[in-house]
């Protein structure tokens, strides 16, 4: 799997922007990716040093449209913590 296939998109919420101040960045990642693959993908794509990776499997939410109901797709979230001496990810800098 290539690095572009592992990291799908960054997650930009108030909580994730507050964590970005502490060098913790949140991404939506491929469901099949493990912590080692996620760490290598972030290091390769952004040129930073990863200290640790926490992953969360997010269940799909129940939704209805009229009389039809179903679930939104489930997905995987990764919270990547960088080392103290690592540089920050520039993409998040413009958003804070």
N, C-alpha and C positions, 0 to 999 in steps of 0.2 A: 504494500500500500504506500502511495506517495504522500508527502506531507500535505499537499492540497486536498487529498481525499480524507485525511484524518481530522484536520481542523475545518469545520464547516463554516462557522461564523462566530464573532465575539458576541457576548451577551452584555447589553448596555442597560443597566438599571441603576437606581439610586444606590442600592446596596453594593452592587459590583463596582461602582465608581468610588465609593468610600473605601472598599477593600483595595482598590488600585493604588491608593495613597500608601498602603503598606506592602506594595509589590506583590499583590495577589490579583491575578487576572482570570476572568471567567470566560470560557468558550463552550460552544455547542460542538460536540465531537461525534465521530462515527460510533455507532453502537458496538461495533466489533473491536474497536481500538482498546488496548490496555494502557496502563500507566506509563510503561517504558516507551511505547510507541508515541504516546502523546508528548512526553518530555522531549524525545528526540525531534519530533515535528516542530515544537515550539522553538527549540534551540536552533534548528536549521532555518526556519522561516523568519525569525525575528533577530537572530544573532545574540541571544541572551543565555545566561546560565540558570538552569532550573534546579531548585533545591528539593521540592517535592510536588506531587500531584495528588489531589483528592478527586475522586469521581463519584457521581451520583446518577443513578438511573431514574429519570423522571417519567412517571406514568402518565398516559394520556388522560385528558379530562373528558367527562361526559358532556356532550353538547346535544341540543336538539334544534331542529328546524321544523316548525309545525308539528306534525304527528310523527315525524321521523327522528330517531335518536341514534347516536353512535358515539364513538370516542375519537378524540384528536390523536395523532400519532405519538407514541412514546419515543423518548430520545435520551441521550446521555449528555451530562454536563460535567465539565472538568474545571476545577479551580487550581490554577498553576501558581505556585509560590516561587519567586526568584530568590537567588542568593543575595546576601547583603551587599557584595561588591559588584553585582551585575548591573548593567545599565537598564533603564526602563524601556518599555515598549512605546515607541513614538505614536502609534495609532491612538492609544488611549490618552495621550497628553493633550491633544487638541479638544477632547471632549470634557475635560475636567474644568 
